[in-house]
Amino acid sequence: MSANSLEAVAQAMVAPGKGILAADESTGTIEKRLATVKVENTEENRRAYRDMLFSAKGLGQHISGVILYDETLRQKSANGMPFVELLSKNGILPGIKVDAGAKDLAFCPNEKVTEGLDNLAKRCAEYVKLGAKFAKWRAVITIGPDMPSSTCVAANAHALGRYAAICQAAGLVPIVEPEVLMEGDHAIERCEEVTEWTFNAVYEALYLNRVVLERSVLKPSMVYRARTARGRRASTRSPSARCGCSSARCRAQSAASCSCRAGRATSWPPRI
């Protein structure tokens, strides 16, 4: 895919009034959902469930893209049309989850690092042939006593940078998702501090890996007090809950596309 095409895809993903549907549940995750309605977790039932979603009338009026799981990317609708073709026919961009999940980070208790870089270039090349237009990789950052560690932030930022570069080289627009989790008892000020730190580390990694921001999409987490800190009052200087990329000091502001808003790059390269 040409550079101009990647930029067009990135802008289409954040089209005003539309969102991205996450239908990338793993086989294990979707089993829990099907179990709530007493449906057996079989390949056919998973296919039928996705078919119901993707064939919904008027879906393309509200959804710009759908993140698929490896199995789903290869499946077909009841009439024999590949899901990728069905989505594209309705003006929806097909995407693919490429990470292998968050795993325990060595020497960092209770912290995770997202894995999946092994053979990623080969997998991305195959996904492009199957019709995928973008990819997703999610990193998780936990706030707690002595967390996050510098090791955790650096490891996840590096992985996101390498992932994004590999995707763009293969012809996929990468969704960059550094999620700061809401679990804990921290105040909004702490969440803001960790979010800014994380985003700056991620965008430094993107810069070092020569990722072109205009050909990427940022999926930010909200800056908010922890779920178990509902009674804690924020200081008078604290902002209300908002998208993490709105921090005035955060390098993420130079991103070309954000899943909460669309805009053009204001500076490149960012200052490091």
Protein Blocks (a to p, Z undefined) as FASTA:
>chain_A
ZZklmmmmmmmmmgghiacddfkbcfklmmmmmmmnopacdfklmmmmmmmmmmpghklm
mpmbdcddfklmmmccfkopafklmmmmnopacdddfbebjaddehighiacdehkeokl
mmmmmmmmnopabdcddddddddehiacfklmmmmmmmmmmmmmmmmmnopacddddddd
fbdjddfklmmmmmmmmmmmmmmmmmmnopafklcccddddddddfklmmpccdfklccd
ddfklpmkbmklmpfbdfkbccddfbdcddZZ
